[in-house]
């Protein structure tokens, strides 16, 4: 599918987009098109359409998004819903306008109800209330899925969607307030080690369970799904819900995660939990059996991936 193709990776400088670009570059079978935010503001509809009319890509990986952790989602809800709605709407509409037949939209496991049955299957979408702390972001991602489904139904396009588990790895955001749990803990434990602190305090009770996926695994899954024959992809998705989960199939508690990160970094002090802070969803493990039936499964263990993520932090963070 990729040979002699022109592929646009939206969000190429982000963690997911850069992983996809790395993989496509190694394969060396396509022309990869990218634009920085300074070169192209995807929130601007006219600019986005002009870009698509100029480049006319064959495939699009829609990895551009406005992202952050619990604190950022709670503090900037308007930014999260507005920017994500605009980015995905502009790209999907522009892709259709210039005749892009195949597009892959990157969603998030937060699209599923807070108390969805575990492990969460694709058919759990829109069956219950969302986690309130990141509802605006989740609503935007659900809208992206429905945009793809609607364009497929009305215009006969082949726009696909993957829903990854919680991501981590090279290119992550290590901001002390706006990062996700793994990069936040990596930074916190490293700083505690450097400062010879006796303890590290973590938000919540430590009891919620999460599934974590290395970003290079996700990139491999994205390329795999993008290049599946249409009949095979259609056979393994629901008639009105054309998205596929991407995960490892296993989870662990935040307490267990913190202990594993502490060991990876070499921190030997106490781990304390601030139980007055929110936990978020109590458990989030996705059923990725459909993707497994389509011939792909995760290959990077959490232990191996955390070493990779910590090395990335040491190379890129402002220590």
GUTI-770346 format. One record per residue: y negated, z, x of N, C-alpha, C in turn; residue number from 1. Coordinates in nm, 2 decimals. Atoms other than C-alpha are relative to their C-alpha. Example, Ala and Ser with C-alpha at 12.3 -4.5 7.8 and 13.67 -1.06 7.14 Angstrom:
// GUTI-770346
      n_y      n_z      n_x     ca_y     ca_z     ca_x      c_y      c_z      c_x     n
     0.12     0.00     0.09     0.45     0.78     1.23    -0.12     0.00     0.09     1
     0.11     0.00    -0.09     0.11     0.71     1.37    -0.11     0.08    -0.08     2
This chain:
// GUTI-770346
      n_y      n_z      n_x     ca_y     ca_z     ca_x      c_y      c_z      c_x     n
     0.12     0.00     0.08     0.00     0.00     0.00    -0.13     0.00     0.08     1
     0.13    -0.02    -0.08    -0.25     0.08     0.28    -0.03    -0.11     0.09     2
     0.03     0.10    -0.11    -0.21    -0.22     0.51    -0.11    -0.09    -0.04     3
     0.12     0.08     0.02    -0.54    -0.41     0.54    -0.09     0.05    -0.12     4
     0.09    -0.06     0.11    -0.70    -0.18     0.27    -0.12     0.06     0.06     5
     0.12    -0.08    -0.03    -1.05    -0.04     0.28     0.01     0.12    -0.09     6
    -0.02    -0.13     0.07    -1.03     0.33     0.19    -0.12     0.08     0.02     7
     0.12    -0.09     0.00    -1.33     0.54     0.10     0.05     0.15    -0.02     8
    -0.03    -0.15     0.01    -1.28     0.92     0.17    -0.13     0.07    -0.03     9
     0.12    -0.08     0.04    -1.55     1.11    -0.03     0.02     0.14     0.04    10
    -0.02    -0.14    -0.04    -1.61     1.44     0.13     0.07     0.01     0.14    11
    -0.08     0.01    -0.12    -1.48     1.34     0.47    -0.03     0.11     0.10    12
     0.03    -0.11    -0.10    -1.66     1.62     0.66     0.05     0.14    -0.05    13
    -0.06    -0.12     0.04    -1.50     1.89     0.45     0.14     0.02     0.05    14
    -0.13    -0.03    -0.05    -1.17     2.06     0.52     0.10    -0.10    -0.05    15
    -0.11     0.09     0.05    -0.96     1.84     0.29    -0.03    -0.14     0.04    16
     0.03     0.14    -0.04    -1.15     1.51     0.35     0.03    -0.03     0.14    17
    -0.03     0.03    -0.15    -1.13     1.55     0.73     0.15     0.00     0.03    18
    -0.14     0.01    -0.02    -0.76     1.62     0.71     0.06    -0.13    -0.05    19
    -0.04     0.14     0.04    -0.71     1.30     0.51    -0.04    -0.11     0.09    20
     0.05     0.10    -0.09    -0.92     1.10     0.75     0.08     0.01     0.13    21
    -0.08    -0.01    -0.12    -0.72     1.24     1.05     0.13    -0.07    -0.02    22
    -0.13     0.06     0.02    -0.39     1.14     0.89    -0.01    -0.15    -0.02    23
     0.02     0.15     0.02    -0.52     0.79     0.78    -0.03    -0.06     0.14    24
     0.03     0.05    -0.13    -0.66     0.74     1.13     0.12    -0.01     0.09    25
    -0.12     0.01    -0.08    -0.33     0.82     1.29     0.09    -0.11    -0.04    26
    -0.08     0.10     0.05    -0.15     0.58     1.07    -0.06    -0.14     0.04    27
     0.06     0.12    -0.05    -0.40     0.31     1.17     0.02    -0.13    -0.08    28
    -0.04     0.12     0.08    -0.32     0.07     0.88    -0.11    -0.03    -0.10    29
     0.10     0.03     0.10    -0.65     0.07     0.69    -0.14     0.02     0.07    30
     0.14    -0.02    -0.03    -1.03     0.05     0.73    -0.05     0.12    -0.08    31
     0.04    -0.12     0.06    -1.17     0.40     0.66    -0.15     0.00    -0.01    32
     0.15     0.00     0.03    -1.52     0.42     0.50    -0.04     0.14    -0.03    33
     0.05    -0.14     0.03    -1.71     0.75     0.51    -0.16    -0.01     0.00    34
     0.14    -0.02     0.00    -2.07     0.86     0.45    -0.03     0.15     0.00    35
     0.04    -0.14     0.00    -2.24     1.19     0.54    -0.09     0.02    -0.12    36
     0.09    -0.04     0.11    -2.44     1.38     0.28    -0.14    -0.06     0.02    37
     0.14     0.06    -0.03    -2.76     1.26     0.46     0.00    -0.14    -0.03    38
     0.00     0.15     0.02    -2.65     0.90     0.42     0.02    -0.03    -0.15    39
    -0.03     0.02     0.14    -2.53     0.93     0.06     0.01     0.13    -0.08    40
     0.00    -0.11     0.08    -2.61     1.19    -0.20     0.08    -0.03    -0.13    41
    -0.09     0.04     0.11    -2.31     1.17    -0.44    -0.05     0.06    -0.14    42
     0.06    -0.05     0.12    -2.51     1.37    -0.70    -0.09    -0.10    -0.07    43
     0.09     0.11     0.04    -2.74     1.07    -0.73     0.08    -0.12    -0.05    44
    -0.08     0.11     0.06    -2.59     0.82    -0.97    -0.03    -0.14     0.05    45
     0.04     0.13    -0.05    -2.79     0.52    -0.86     0.05    -0.03     0.14    46
    -0.04     0.01    -0.14    -2.72     0.58    -0.49     0.15    -0.02     0.01    47
    -0.15     0.01    -0.01    -2.35     0.63    -0.55     0.05    -0.14    -0.05    48
    -0.04     0.14     0.05    -2.32     0.30    -0.75    -0.04    -0.10     0.10    49
     0.04     0.10    -0.10    -2.52     0.11    -0.49     0.10     0.00     0.12    50
    -0.10    -0.01    -0.11    -2.28     0.24    -0.22     0.13    -0.08    -0.04    51
    -0.13     0.06     0.04    -1.97     0.13    -0.42    -0.02    -0.16    -0.01    52
     0.02     0.15     0.01    -2.12    -0.22    -0.49    -0.01    -0.06     0.14    53
     0.01     0.05    -0.14    -2.19    -0.26    -0.12     0.13     0.00     0.07    54
    -0.12    -0.02    -0.08    -1.86    -0.14     0.02     0.13    -0.06    -0.07    55
    -0.12     0.05     0.08    -1.61    -0.23    -0.27     0.13     0.05     0.07    56
    -0.12    -0.05    -0.06    -1.33    -0.01    -0.14     0.12    -0.03    -0.09    57
    -0.12     0.03     0.08    -0.97    -0.07    -0.25     0.06     0.13    -0.05    58
    -0.05    -0.13     0.04    -0.87     0.30    -0.26    -0.11     0.11     0.02    59
     0.10    -0.11    -0.02    -1.08     0.62    -0.30     0.08     0.13    -0.01    60
    -0.05    -0.14     0.00    -0.98     0.98    -0.21    -0.13     0.08    -0.04    61
     0.11    -0.08     0.05    -1.22     1.20    -0.41     0.02     0.15     0.04    62
    -0.01    -0.14    -0.05    -1.23     1.51    -0.19    -0.13     0.07     0.01    63
     0.13    -0.06     0.00    -1.60     1.57    -0.22    -0.01     0.11    -0.11    64
     0.02    -0.11     0.10    -1.68     1.90    -0.40    -0.09     0.11     0.06    65
     0.08    -0.11    -0.03    -1.91     2.20    -0.40     0.09     0.12    -0.02    66
    -0.10    -0.10     0.00    -1.68     2.49    -0.31    -0.05     0.13     0.06    67
     0.03    -0.13    -0.05    -1.68     2.86    -0.23     0.10     0.11    -0.06    68
    -0.09    -0.11     0.05    -1.50     3.20    -0.29    -0.05     0.07    -0.12    69
     0.03    -0.07     0.12    -1.53     3.46    -0.56    -0.15     0.04     0.00    70
     0.14    -0.04     0.00    -1.88     3.58    -0.44    -0.09    -0.12    -0.03    71
     0.08     0.12     0.02    -2.02     3.23    -0.43     0.01    -0.05    -0.15    72
    -0.02     0.04     0.14    -1.87     3.14    -0.77    -0.08     0.09    -0.10    73
     0.06    -0.09     0.09    -2.01     3.45    -0.93    -0.16    -0.01     0.01    74
     0.15     0.00    -0.03    -2.36     3.41    -0.77    -0.07    -0.13    -0.04    75
     0.06     0.13     0.02    -2.42     3.04    -0.81     0.08    -0.08    -0.11    76
    -0.08     0.08     0.10    -2.23     2.93    -1.13    -0.06    -0.13    -0.04    77
     0.07     0.12     0.04    -2.49     2.67    -1.23     0.02    -0.11     0.11    78
    -0.02     0.10    -0.10    -2.46     2.50    -0.89     0.14    -0.05     0.00    79
    -0.14     0.04     0.00    -2.08     2.49    -0.91     0.03    -0.09    -0.11    80
    -0.04     0.09     0.11    -2.05     2.33    -1.25    -0.09    -0.13     0.01    81
     0.08     0.12     0.00    -2.35     2.09    -1.22     0.04    -0.09     0.12    82
    -0.02     0.09    -0.11    -2.29     1.95    -0.87     0.14    -0.06     0.00    83
    -0.14     0.06     0.01    -1.91     1.91    -0.92     0.01    -0.10    -0.11    84
     0.00     0.10     0.11    -1.96     1.74    -1.26    -0.06    -0.13     0.04    85
     0.07     0.12    -0.04    -2.21     1.50    -1.11     0.07    -0.08     0.10    86
    -0.07     0.07    -0.11    -2.01     1.42    -0.80     0.12    -0.08    -0.05    87
    -0.12     0.07     0.05    -1.69     1.33    -0.98    -0.03    -0.10    -0.10    88
     0.04     0.10     0.10    -1.86     1.15    -1.27    -0.06    -0.12     0.07    89
     0.06     0.12    -0.07    -2.06     0.93    -1.03     0.10    -0.08     0.07    90
    -0.10     0.08    -0.08    -1.77     0.84    -0.81     0.10    -0.07    -0.09    91
    -0.10     0.07     0.09    -1.52     0.77    -1.09    -0.06    -0.12    -0.08    92
     0.07     0.10     0.07    -1.77     0.57    -1.29    -0.03    -0.12     0.09    93
     0.03     0.11    -0.09    -1.88     0.37    -0.99     0.12    -0.07     0.05    94
    -0.13     0.06    -0.04    -1.52     0.31    -0.88     0.05    -0.10    -0.10    95
    -0.04     0.09     0.11    -1.44     0.16    -1.22    -0.09    -0.12     0.00    96
     0.10     0.11     0.01    -1.76    -0.05    -1.22     0.03    -0.11     0.10    97
    -0.03     0.11    -0.11    -1.66    -0.23    -0.89     0.14    -0.04     0.01    98
    -0.13     0.05     0.01    -1.30    -0.27    -0.98     0.10     0.08     0.09    99
    -0.10    -0.08    -0.07    -1.13     0.01    -0.78     0.11     0.04    -0.09   100
    -0.12    -0.03     0.09    -0.78     0.03    -0.93     0.07     0.13     0.03   101
    -0.07    -0.12    -0.03    -0.65     0.33    -0.74    -0.09     0.10     0.06   102
     0.09    -0.11    -0.05    -0.83     0.66    -0.69     0.08     0.13    -0.01   103
    -0.06    -0.13     0.00    -0.70     1.01    -0.61    -0.10     0.11    -0.01   104
     0.09    -0.11     0.03    -0.89     1.31    -0.75     0.06     0.13     0.05   105
    -0.05    -0.13    -0.05    -0.85     1.64    -0.57    -0.05     0.11    -0.09   106
     0.04    -0.11     0.09    -0.85     1.93    -0.82     0.02     0.13     0.07   107
    -0.02    -0.14    -0.05    -0.77     2.30    -0.78     0.09     0.08    -0.09   108
    -0.09    -0.08     0.08    -0.51     2.55    -0.90    -0.08     0.09    -0.10   109
     0.08    -0.09     0.09    -0.80     2.74    -1.07    -0.02    -0.07    -0.14   110
     0.01     0.06     0.13    -0.78     2.49    -1.36     0.09     0.06    -0.10   111
    -0.10    -0.05     0.10    -0.49     2.68    -1.51    -0.05     0.14    -0.05   112
     0.04    -0.13     0.07    -0.52     2.98    -1.75     0.02     0.12     0.09   113
    -0.02    -0.12    -0.08    -0.56     3.32    -1.59     0.13     0.06    -0.01   114
    -0.13    -0.07     0.02    -0.24     3.45    -1.74     0.11    -0.11    -0.03   115
    -0.10     0.11     0.02    -0.04     3.12    -1.73     0.14     0.05     0.04   116
    -0.13    -0.04    -0.04     0.34     3.17    -1.71     0.03    -0.05     0.14   117
    -0.02     0.03    -0.14     0.46     3.17    -1.35     0.15    -0.05     0.02   118
     0.10     0.08    -0.07     0.53     2.95    -1.17    -0.07    -0.10    -0.10   119
     0.08     0.07     0.09     0.26     2.74    -1.33     0.03    -0.15     0.01   120
    -0.03     0.14     0.01     0.37     2.39    -1.45    -0.13    -0.08    -0.04   121
     0.12     0.09     0.04     0.13     2.10    -1.51    -0.03     0.01    -0.15   122
     0.03     0.00     0.14     0.17     2.14    -1.88    -0.07     0.13    -0.05   123
     0.08    -0.12     0.04    -0.01     2.48    -1.87    -0.15    -0.02    -0.01   124
     0.14     0.03     0.00    -0.34     2.31    -1.85    -0.05     0.01    -0.15   125
     0.07    -0.02     0.13    -0.58     2.41    -2.14     0.09     0.07    -0.11   126
    -0.08    -0.08     0.09    -0.33     2.66    -2.29    -0.05     0.14    -0.01   127
     0.05    -0.13     0.01    -0.54     2.97    -2.24    -0.13     0.02     0.08   128
     0.13    -0.02    -0.07    -0.86     3.13    -2.10     0.01    -0.01     0.15   129
     0.00     0.01    -0.15    -0.96     3.07    -1.74    -0.04     0.13     0.06   130
     0.06    -0.12    -0.07    -1.04     3.33    -1.48    -0.15     0.00     0.00   131
     0.15     0.00     0.02    -1.40     3.43    -1.55    -0.08    -0.02     0.12   132
     0.08     0.00    -0.12    -1.51     3.46    -1.19    -0.02    -0.15     0.05   133
     0.02     0.14    -0.05    -1.47     3.08    -1.12     0.01    -0.10    -0.12   134
    -0.02     0.09     0.11    -1.47     2.93    -1.47    -0.09    -0.12     0.01   135
     0.08     0.13    -0.01    -1.77     2.69    -1.41     0.06    -0.10     0.09   136
    -0.07     0.09    -0.09    -1.59     2.54    -1.11     0.13    -0.06    -0.06   137
    -0.13     0.05     0.06    -1.26     2.52    -1.30    -0.03    -0.10    -0.11   138
     0.04     0.10     0.11    -1.43     2.35    -1.60    -0.03    -0.13     0.06   139
     0.03     0.13    -0.06    -1.57     2.09    -1.37     0.12    -0.08     0.05   140
    -0.12     0.07    -0.05    -1.23     2.02    -1.21     0.08    -0.05    -0.12   141
    -0.07     0.05     0.11    -1.07     2.00    -1.55    -0.06    -0.13    -0.06   142
     0.07     0.12     0.04    -1.34     1.75    -1.65     0.04    -0.12     0.09   143
    -0.04     0.11    -0.09    -1.25     1.54    -1.34     0.14    -0.05    -0.03   144
    -0.14     0.04     0.04    -0.88     1.53    -1.45    -0.02    -0.09    -0.13   145
     0.02     0.07     0.13    -0.99     1.42    -1.80    -0.07    -0.13     0.02   146
     0.06     0.12    -0.03    -1.22     1.16    -1.66     0.10    -0.11     0.05   147
    -0.10     0.09    -0.06    -0.93     1.00    -1.46     0.09    -0.04    -0.12   148
    -0.09     0.03     0.10    -0.70     1.02    -1.76    -0.07    -0.10    -0.10   149
     0.07     0.08     0.10    -0.97     0.87    -1.99    -0.02    -0.14     0.05   150
     0.02     0.13    -0.06    -1.05     0.58    -1.76     0.13    -0.08     0.00   151
    -0.13     0.06     0.00    -0.68     0.51    -1.73     0.04    -0.05    -0.14   152
    -0.04     0.04     0.14    -0.63     0.50    -2.11    -0.09    -0.11    -0.05   153
     0.09     0.09     0.05    -0.94     0.30    -2.18    -0.01    -0.13     0.08   154
     0.03     0.12    -0.08    -0.97     0.06    -1.89     0.13    -0.04     0.08   155
    -0.12     0.04    -0.08    -0.61     0.05    -1.74    -0.01     0.02     0.15   156
     0.01    -0.04    -0.14    -0.71     0.20    -1.41     0.12     0.08     0.04   157
    -0.11    -0.08    -0.05    -0.46     0.39    -1.19    -0.06     0.11     0.08   158
     0.06    -0.12    -0.07    -0.65     0.71    -1.11     0.09     0.12    -0.02   159
    -0.10    -0.11    -0.01    -0.43     1.00    -1.00    -0.07     0.13     0.03   160
     0.06    -0.13    -0.02    -0.49     1.37    -0.97     0.11     0.09     0.06   161
    -0.08    -0.11    -0.05    -0.34     1.64    -0.75    -0.07     0.13     0.00   162
     0.05    -0.14     0.01    -0.38     2.01    -0.79     0.06     0.09     0.11   163
    -0.05    -0.07    -0.11    -0.34     2.19    -0.46     0.00     0.16    -0.02   164
     0.01    -0.14    -0.01    -0.26     2.56    -0.41    -0.12     0.04     0.08   165
     0.11    -0.05    -0.09    -0.51     2.78    -0.22     0.02    -0.06     0.14   166
    -0.01     0.07    -0.12    -0.59     2.59     0.09    -0.06     0.08     0.12   167
     0.06    -0.06    -0.12    -0.66     2.70     0.45     0.03    -0.10     0.12   168
    -0.03     0.08    -0.12    -0.66     2.54     0.80    -0.12    -0.05     0.07   169
     0.11     0.06    -0.08    -0.88     2.34     1.04    -0.11    -0.05    -0.09   170
     0.11     0.05     0.08    -1.23     2.27     0.91    -0.04     0.10    -0.11   171
     0.03    -0.10     0.11    -1.24     2.58     0.68    -0.14     0.06     0.02   172
     0.13    -0.07     0.00    -1.56     2.77     0.59     0.02     0.14     0.03   173
    -0.02    -0.14    -0.04    -1.58     3.10     0.77    -0.12     0.09    -0.03   174
     0.12    -0.08     0.04    -1.91     3.22     0.61     0.04     0.14    -0.05   175
    -0.04    -0.14     0.04    -1.90     3.60     0.56    -0.01     0.03    -0.14   176
     0.01    -0.02     0.15    -1.99     3.57     0.19     0.05    -0.11    -0.08   177
    -0.03     0.12     0.08    -1.91     3.22     0.07     0.13    -0.06     0.03   178
    -0.13     0.06    -0.04    -1.56     3.17     0.21     0.11     0.05    -0.09   179
    -0.12    -0.04     0.07    -1.21     3.18     0.06     0.07     0.11     0.08   180
    -0.06    -0.13    -0.05    -0.97     3.47     0.13     0.05    -0.02     0.14   181
    -0.05     0.01    -0.13    -0.79     3.34     0.44    -0.11    -0.01     0.11   182
     0.11     0.01    -0.10    -1.10     3.23     0.64    -0.08     0.13     0.01   183
     0.08    -0.12     0.00    -1.28     3.54     0.53     0.07     0.11     0.07   184
    -0.08    -0.11    -0.07    -1.00     3.77     0.65     0.01    -0.03     0.15   185
    -0.01     0.03    -0.15    -0.96     3.58     0.98    -0.13     0.04     0.07   186
     0.13    -0.04    -0.06    -1.33     3.63     1.05    -0.01     0.16     0.01   187
     0.02    -0.15     0.01    -1.33     4.00     0.94     0.09     0.07     0.10   188
    -0.09    -0.06    -0.10    -1.02     4.09     1.15    -0.04    -0.03     0.14   189
     0.04     0.04    -0.14    -1.14     3.90     1.45    -0.12     0.09     0.04   190
     0.12    -0.08    -0.04    -1.48     4.08     1.44     0.04     0.14     0.02   191
    -0.04    -0.14    -0.01    -1.31     4.41     1.39     0.07     0.02     0.14   192
    -0.07    -0.01    -0.13    -1.09     4.34     1.70    -0.10     0.00     0.11   193
     0.10     0.02    -0.10    -1.39     4.23     1.91    -0.09     0.13     0.01   194
     0.09    -0.11     0.00    -1.60     4.53     1.80     0.08     0.14     0.01   195
    -0.09    -0.11    -0.02    -1.30     4.77     1.84    -0.02     0.10    -0.12   196
     0.01    -0.08     0.13    -1.34     4.89     1.47     0.14     0.06    -0.03   197
    -0.12    -0.07     0.03    -1.09     5.14     1.34     0.07    -0.05    -0.13   198
    -0.05     0.04     0.13    -1.05     4.98     1.00    -0.07    -0.13    -0.05   199
     0.06     0.12     0.07    -1.12     4.66     0.79     0.02     0.03    -0.15   200
     0.01    -0.02     0.15    -1.22     4.69     0.42     0.02    -0.14    -0.07   201
    -0.03     0.12     0.07    -1.09     4.42     0.18    -0.03     0.02    -0.15   202
     0.03    -0.01     0.14    -1.21     4.35    -0.17     0.13     0.01    -0.09   203
    -0.10    -0.01     0.10    -0.98     4.45    -0.46     0.11     0.10     0.04   204
    -0.11    -0.09    -0.02    -0.65     4.63    -0.48     0.11    -0.04     0.10   205
    -0.10     0.06    -0.09    -0.44     4.40    -0.26     0.12    -0.04    -0.07   206
    -0.12     0.03     0.08    -0.19     4.35    -0.54     0.01    -0.14    -0.05   207
    -0.02     0.14     0.05    -0.27     3.99    -0.66     0.08    -0.08     0.10   208
    -0.08     0.09    -0.08    -0.03     3.73    -0.54    -0.05    -0.14     0.00   209
     0.05     0.13    -0.02    -0.13     3.40    -0.40     0.09    -0.09     0.08   210
    -0.08     0.11    -0.07     0.03     3.07    -0.28    -0.10    -0.07     0.09   211
     0.09     0.06    -0.09    -0.13     2.92     0.03     0.06    -0.13     0.06   212
    -0.05     0.13    -0.05    -0.10     2.56     0.15    -0.09    -0.05     0.12   213
     0.08     0.05    -0.11    -0.21     2.42     0.49    -0.06    -0.13    -0.03   214
     0.08     0.12     0.04    -0.47     2.15     0.46     0.07    -0.13     0.05   215
    -0.07     0.12    -0.05    -0.26     1.91     0.68     0.12    -0.04    -0.09   216
    -0.11     0.02     0.10     0.03     1.95     0.43    -0.06    -0.07    -0.12   217
     0.06     0.07     0.11    -0.21     1.86     0.15    -0.04    -0.14     0.03   218
     0.04     0.14    -0.04    -0.34     1.55     0.33     0.13    -0.09    -0.01   219
    -0.12     0.08     0.00     0.02     1.43     0.37     0.05    -0.02    -0.14   220
    -0.04     0.01     0.14     0.09     1.50     0.00    -0.09    -0.10    -0.07   221
     0.10     0.09     0.06    -0.23     1.31    -0.10     0.04    -0.15     0.03   222
    -0.03     0.13    -0.04    -0.14     1.00     0.10     0.13    -0.05    -0.06   223
    -0.13     0.03     0.07     0.22     1.02    -0.04    -0.02    -0.04    -0.14   224
     0.02     0.02     0.14     0.10     1.04    -0.40    -0.08    -0.13    -0.02   225
     0.09     0.12     0.01    -0.17     0.77    -0.35     0.09    -0.13     0.01   226
    -0.07     0.12    -0.03     0.09     0.52    -0.23     0.13    -0.02    -0.07   227
    -0.12     0.01     0.09     0.37     0.58    -0.48    -0.02    -0.12    -0.09   228
     0.00     0.10     0.10     0.45     0.28    -0.69    -0.04     0.05    -0.14   229
     0.05    -0.05     0.13     0.28     0.30    -1.03     0.11     0.05    -0.09   230
    -0.10    -0.03     0.09     0.60     0.31    -1.22     0.07     0.14     0.03   231
    -0.06    -0.13    -0.05     0.74     0.60    -1.01    -0.09     0.11    -0.03   232
     0.10    -0.10     0.03     0.42     0.80    -1.05     0.00     0.03    -0.15   233
     0.00    -0.01     0.14     0.41     0.74    -1.42     0.12     0.08    -0.05   234
    -0.13    -0.06     0.05     0.77     0.85    -1.46     0.00     0.15     0.02   235
    -0.01    -0.15    -0.04     0.70     1.20    -1.31    -0.13     0.07    -0.05   236
     0.12    -0.07     0.05     0.37     1.28    -1.50     0.01     0.00    -0.15   237
     0.00    -0.01     0.14     0.31     1.38    -1.86    -0.09    -0.11    -0.06   238
     0.07     0.11     0.06     0.18     1.12    -2.10    -0.15     0.02    -0.01   239
     0.15    -0.03     0.02    -0.16     1.29    -2.16    -0.05     0.10     0.11   240
     0.04    -0.09    -0.11    -0.17     1.51    -1.84     0.05    -0.06     0.13   241
    -0.05     0.08    -0.11    -0.15     1.28    -1.54    -0.03     0.06     0.14   242
     0.03    -0.07    -0.13    -0.19     1.54    -1.26     0.13     0.06     0.05   243
    -0.11    -0.06    -0.07     0.06     1.68    -1.01    -0.03     0.11     0.09   244
     0.02    -0.12    -0.08     0.08     2.02    -0.85     0.04    -0.03     0.15   245
    -0.04     0.00    -0.14     0.09     2.05    -0.47     0.00     0.14     0.06   246
    -0.01    -0.14    -0.06     0.22     2.38    -0.32     0.12     0.01     0.08   247
    -0.11    -0.03    -0.08     0.47     2.55    -0.11     0.12     0.05    -0.07   248
    -0.11    -0.06     0.08     0.68     2.71    -0.38     0.02     0.15     0.02   249
    -0.02    -0.15    -0.02     0.63     3.07    -0.25    -0.14     0.06     0.01   250
     0.13    -0.08     0.00     0.36     3.34    -0.27     0.02     0.13     0.07   251
     0.00    -0.14    -0.06     0.27     3.68    -0.12    -0.12     0.07    -0.05   252
     0.11    -0.07     0.05     0.04     3.96    -0.21    -0.12     0.00     0.10   253
     0.11     0.00    -0.08    -0.31     3.99    -0.07     0.02     0.11     0.11   254
    -0.03    -0.10    -0.10    -0.20     4.31     0.11     0.09    -0.06     0.11   255
    -0.09     0.06    -0.10     0.09     4.12     0.27    -0.07    -0.10     0.09   256
     0.08     0.10    -0.08    -0.15     3.84     0.37    -0.08     0.07     0.10   257
     0.09    -0.07    -0.09    -0.39     4.08     0.52     0.08     0.06     0.12   258
    -0.08    -0.05    -0.11    -0.12     4.24     0.73     0.05    -0.11     0.09   259
    -0.05     0.12    -0.08     0.01     3.90     0.84    -0.12    -0.05     0.09   260
     0.11     0.05    -0.08    -0.34     3.79     0.95    -0.04     0.10     0.11   261
     0.03    -0.10    -0.10    -0.40     4.12     1.13     0.10    -0.01     0.12   262
    -0.09     0.02    -0.11    -0.08     4.07     1.33    -0.02    -0.13     0.08   263
     0.03     0.13    -0.06    -0.17     3.71     1.40    -0.12     0.02     0.10   264
     0.12    -0.02    -0.09    -0.51     3.82     1.55     0.02     0.11     0.10   265
    -0.02    -0.11    -0.09    -0.38     4.14     1.71    -0.08     0.12    -0.04   266
     0.07    -0.12     0.05    -0.58     4.39     1.50     0.10     0.11    -0.04   267
    -0.09    -0.11     0.03    -0.40     4.73     1.49    -0.06     0.12    -0.07   268
     0.06    -0.11     0.07    -0.64     4.94     1.29     0.05     0.01    -0.14   269
    -0.03    -0.02     0.14    -0.63     5.05     0.93    -0.05    -0.12    -0.09   270
     0.04     0.09     0.10    -0.65     4.81     0.63    -0.03     0.08    -0.12   271
     0.04    -0.07     0.12    -0.84     4.96     0.34    -0.05    -0.10    -0.11   272
     0.03     0.09     0.11    -0.90     4.82    -0.01    -0.11     0.07    -0.09   273
     0.11    -0.04     0.08    -1.22     4.85    -0.21     0.04    -0.03    -0.15   274
    -0.05     0.03     0.13    -1.07     4.88    -0.56    -0.10    -0.01    -0.11   275
     0.11     0.02     0.10    -1.41     4.87    -0.73    -0.04    -0.15    -0.01   276
     0.03     0.14     0.00    -1.43     4.50    -0.64     0.10    -0.08    -0.08   277
    -0.09     0.07     0.09    -1.27     4.23    -0.86     0.12    -0.06     0.08   278
    -0.12     0.06    -0.05    -0.92     4.11    -0.80     0.02    -0.15    -0.02   279
    -0.02     0.13     0.05    -0.94     3.78    -0.98     0.14    -0.01    -0.07   280
    -0.13     0.02     0.06    -0.62     3.63    -1.12     0.11     0.08     0.06   281
    -0.11    -0.08    -0.06    -0.32     3.86    -1.08     0.10    -0.07     0.08   282
    -0.11     0.07    -0.07    -0.07     3.60    -0.98    -0.03    -0.15    -0.02   283
     0.02     0.14     0.02    -0.10     3.23    -0.91     0.10    -0.08     0.09   284
    -0.10     0.07    -0.07     0.21     3.04    -0.80     0.03    -0.13    -0.08   285
    -0.01     0.13     0.07     0.24     2.67    -0.89     0.15    -0.05     0.01   286
    -0.12     0.07     0.00     0.55     2.48    -0.99    -0.02    -0.14     0.05   287
     0.02     0.13    -0.06     0.56     2.18    -0.75     0.12    -0.08     0.00   288
    -0.13     0.07     0.00     0.90     2.05    -0.85    -0.02    -0.15    -0.03   289
     0.02     0.15     0.03     0.76     1.72    -0.98    -0.03    -0.07     0.13   290
     0.03     0.07    -0.12     0.62     1.64    -0.64     0.12    -0.01     0.09   291
    -0.13     0.00    -0.08     0.95     1.74    -0.47     0.09    -0.11    -0.05   292
    -0.08     0.11     0.05     1.12     1.49    -0.70    -0.05    -0.13     0.04   293
     0.07     0.13    -0.04     0.87     1.23    -0.59     0.02    -0.02     0.15   294
    -0.03     0.02    -0.14     0.99     1.28    -0.23    -0.08     0.07     0.10   295
     0.08    -0.07    -0.10     0.75     1.52    -0.07     0.01     0.15    -0.02   296
     0.01    -0.15     0.01     0.75     1.90     0.01    -0.07     0.05     0.13   297
     0.08    -0.06    -0.10     0.55     2.13     0.23     0.09     0.02     0.13   298
    -0.08    -0.02    -0.12     0.65     2.15     0.60    -0.06     0.10     0.10   299
     0.06    -0.09    -0.09     0.41     2.40     0.76     0.01     0.14    -0.06   300
    -0.01    -0.14     0.04     0.50     2.77     0.73    -0.13     0.07     0.01   301
     0.12    -0.08     0.00     0.23     3.03     0.66    -0.02     0.06     0.14   302
     0.01    -0.06    -0.14     0.30     3.20     1.00    -0.06    -0.10     0.10   303
     0.04     0.11    -0.09     0.26     2.87     1.19    -0.14    -0.04    -0.04   304
     0.13     0.05     0.04    -0.04     2.77     0.98    -0.11     0.10     0.03   305
     0.10    -0.10    -0.03    -0.23     3.10     1.03    -0.04     0.00     0.15   306
     0.03     0.01    -0.14    -0.20     3.06     1.41    -0.09    -0.12     0.02   307
     0.09     0.12     0.00    -0.35     2.71     1.37    -0.14     0.03    -0.05   308
     0.13    -0.03     0.06    -0.63     2.84     1.15    -0.08     0.09     0.09   309
     0.07    -0.09    -0.09    -0.71     3.12     1.39    -0.05    -0.07     0.12   310
     0.05     0.08    -0.11    -0.73     2.88     1.68    -0.12    -0.08    -0.03   311
     0.11     0.08     0.05    -0.96     2.66     1.48    -0.12     0.09    -0.01   312
     0.11    -0.09     0.01    -1.18     2.96     1.41    -0.06     0.03     0.13   313
     0.05    -0.03    -0.14    -1.20     3.05     1.78    -0.08    -0.12     0.06   314
     0.06     0.12    -0.06    -1.30     2.69     1.86    -0.14    -0.03    -0.07   315
     0.12     0.05     0.07    -1.56     2.63     1.59    -0.10     0.10    -0.05   316
     0.09    -0.10     0.06    -1.71     2.96     1.46    -0.11     0.04     0.10   317
     0.11    -0.05    -0.08    -2.04     3.10     1.59     0.03     0.15     0.02   318
    -0.05    -0.14    -0.03    -1.89     3.41     1.75    -0.10     0.09     0.06   319
